[in-house]
């Protein structure tokens, strides 16, 4: 973050952040999870079905009645009913940590949320040297402050991707800086970043912002979902969004015609599997041959 170009980008992003957060606010949703604190979700439509993308560890051991979806910035008595949910991974040593919650069209209409289309997903992003990322979600510290009658406001913060050495697997991971500085927006005010607990399932959004600080809604892409963080090393980790889509397409094969063939090759078919097997081999080498834990300093969110 020391090079002048990056500093200029971050300064431009702070000027634009308020508008970007307002835009993404309506695609994010808070999960109040029984016996598990808070989680985050991102609203996505595939074909005629509506999903909330989140982290698997938010859903492990839950029933649909254990998850309260907080969809409003003002107190609301309407409860969003869950049709179905599913997940894969979510354990400390699992490469994947992705889950979905399905909602009916009626519940979606009542929620007032905007569900992004498939075209706003961007696959295979591990690191970007030339773009800024915005994270949108609900850290539990902020939810506890703002929650009143089931009303919450997400934070949004802008940063850049970073590299974390041999612990990073390009077929799965995205790592973003999580600095202790005054660049988090919530409730229309700039704040220091809170602890990241509760961000799990929140979206990693590539802004494709230009050198003049301009952005447009059609260029913003969802590239991943937040799953863990390291307080000591000041990063958050995400899972690339194609792995979430792979889970959904395996659960709902009827949705495959809604996803272009090239995109499906990047998710559930041969191309993706080659990357997966290679990453498992690398993971085996790191965790067993070196006898070191794969993620020594991170916490689930």
N, C-alpha and C positions, 0 to 999 in steps of 0.2 A: 504493500500500500504506500510505499515511499516514492514511487516514480511520479513525476509531475503530471503525466497524462491521467493516471488513475486518480490522483487528488482532484484534478479538474473534473473528471467524470463524477466523482462522488459529490463534489460541490453542486454540479448541475442536477444530480439525482435528488439532492435534498430540496432543491427548488421545485422539482416535479413530483416529489414523493406524495405530497398531500393529495394531488389529483389522482395519482396512480392508486393510492390506498383506497380512495373513495370508489374507484372503478372496481377494484378487486374485492372490496368489502362485501359486495353482494354475491360473490362466488364462494365465500368462506362461511363455515358454520361451526359452532362450538359443540363439543360433546361433553356432557356432564355424566361421568361414568361411575356407577355404584361401586364403592370400595376402591376406586382407582383414581380419584381426583378428576382432572380435566384433560381433554384431548381436542384436536382440531380436525376439520374435514374440509374437503374441496369438492365443489359441485360439478359433476360432469354428466353429459348426456351422450349415450351411444345408441344409435338407432332410435327406437321408440322407448328406451328404458332410461331411467334416471338413477344416478348413483352418487353417493358421497364417498370419495376416495379418502382413505385414512391409513394409519399404521396398524399392522396386525396386532401388535401388543396392546392396543387400545381395546380390542375385542376379545382377546383370549379369556375364556372362562365366563363370558357374559351371555345373557339372554337378551332378546330384543327389549324386554322390559327394564333392563339395567342401564340402558343408554337413553339419556334425555338430550334431544337435539334443540339447542337454543338458537333460534333463528332470527330474533328481533333485537334491534337496538333500543326499543322501548318496551316496557312490560307487556307481556302477552300471555293470555291464559290458554292459547291454543297449543295442544300437544301434537307433535308430528309423529304419526304412526309409521313404524318400520315394517316393510314388507318382508325383507330377507337380509341376511348379511353373511359374509364369508371372508376367509383370510388364508394366507399362507406364510409360514415362518413366524417371526416375532420373538424367537428365543435369543439368548445372548450370543450364541454361536451361529445363528442362522444368517445366511447371506441375504435372504429376502425378509421383508417386514412390511407387507402390504395387505390391505383389506378393503372391502367395499360394504356399503349399506345401500340397499335398494329402497326407493320410495315409489309409491304410486303417483300417477299424474295428478290426481286430486290433491294429494298431500303436498306435492311440489307447488301447485297453484296456491295453496293456502300458506305456504312458507314465504312466498314473495321472493325467493332466491332465484338467481340467474344461473342456469346450468350451461357451462361452456360446451361447445360442440367439439367433435373429434379433431377438427381442423386446427384447434388451438393447443393441441398436444405436440410437443417436439421430442423426438426420440434420440437416444444414444448420446446425450450430453453428459460428459464427465468433467470437463474443465473448459472454461472460456477465458481467454486472455483479453478479449476485446469487447466484452459486454458486461453489463451490471445486472445483478439478480436482486429481486425483491422477494422477501419472505412474508407471508401473511398467515397469521394464526393467533392462538389464544393462550399465552403463558398464564399459568394458574395464578400467579401473583396479581395480574391485572384483572382476571376474571373475578377474583375474590373482592377486589376493590370496586369493580363496576357492576357486578351482578346484583340486580334488584328486580324481583318479579320476573326472573328468567329473561333478562335483557343484558346483552354483552356487546362490546365493540372490540374488533380484532386490532392487533398491532400490525404495522408494516415497517420493515426496515430494509434498507438497500445496502448491498455489499458486493464483494467480488468472490469468485471461486478461488480455492487455494489447493495446494498439494500437500499431502501428509506422508510422503515417502512410500515404503513398501506395504503399508497397511491399506493402501488405496487400490481398489479393483475397478478397472476402467469400464467393465461390462455392467457394473451395478451402481457405483457410488457417485455422489456429488458432495464435495466438501465446501462449505462457505465459511468465511470469517464471521465471528460473532464478537465484535469488539466492544469494549466497555467505553462507549462514547455516546454523545448526544444525537442519535440519529434514528430513534424509534418514534413512530407516529401512532398515537391512539387517542381517541376522544378529541381529535383535531389539534393536539398539542404535541410538541417535541419533547421526548423524555430520554433518559438513559435506558439502555436495554435491561430488562429484568432477567432473572434466571429463566432458562429456556424450557423448564418443565411445563408441559401443556401444549407445546408447539407441535407435537407429533401428529402427523397427518396434514399439517399445513402445507400450502403450496410453495414450491420454488418456481418463480416466474422470471423468465428471460425477457428483458424489456426491449432489447434491440433499439436502445436509445442512441440518437446520433450525437455528433460532437457539439451540436447547438443546444442539447438538452431536450430535443423534441422526441416525443413518442406518440404512438397511435394505438388504438385498441385492437386493430386487426393484426398488429405485429407482435403483441405480447403473447408469449407461449408458456404453457405449463411444462416444465422439464423434469420435475421430481416432487417427492413427498418427504417431508421432514420426519426423521425417525429417532435421532439420538444427538447428544452433544457432549463436548468436553469442556468443563468449566475452567480447568487449568490451562488447556491449550487454546481456548477461545475459538472453537469451531463448532458448527452444527453439521450433521451428516444427513443426506437424503438418499433415497432410492430412486433411480431413474424411472420415469413414468411408464416406459414400455413394459416393465415388469408388472405394474398394476394392470395394464390393459391385457396382458397375457393371462392373468388370473381371471379377469372378467370374461374373456373370450372362451376360456376353458370351461367356465361355469355356464355360459350362455352361447353355445355353438351357433344358434340361430342369428347371432349378431355379426358373425364373420362377414357376410356380404356387405355390411355397412362400413367395413374397414378395408381400404385399398390393399391389394395384394402385396405391394412393396412394404407397406407398414406391417402387415401380418408376418412377412418374412423377418422383420426386425423383432418380432415378439415371440410367437408360439411355434414357429417352424424352425427349419434346419439352421439358419444363420444364427438365430438367438441361442440355440442349443449348443452350438460350437463354442460360443463365447461363455456359456454357462459351465460347460465341462472344463474348459481351460481355467476358468476362475476357481472352480472347485479344486483343481489340481494345485493351483497357486496357493489357495487357502490351506490345503492339506500340508503343503511345504512349510508355510509360515507357522501354523498352529501346532503341528505335530513333530516335524523334523527339527524345528528350532526350539520346540517345547515352550513357546511363548503364547500368551493369550493374544487373540487377534485384535481386540479392542481394549487395551489396558487402561485407558483413561477416559472412557466415555460413559455416559449414563443414558438410559432410556428416558424419553420425554413423557 
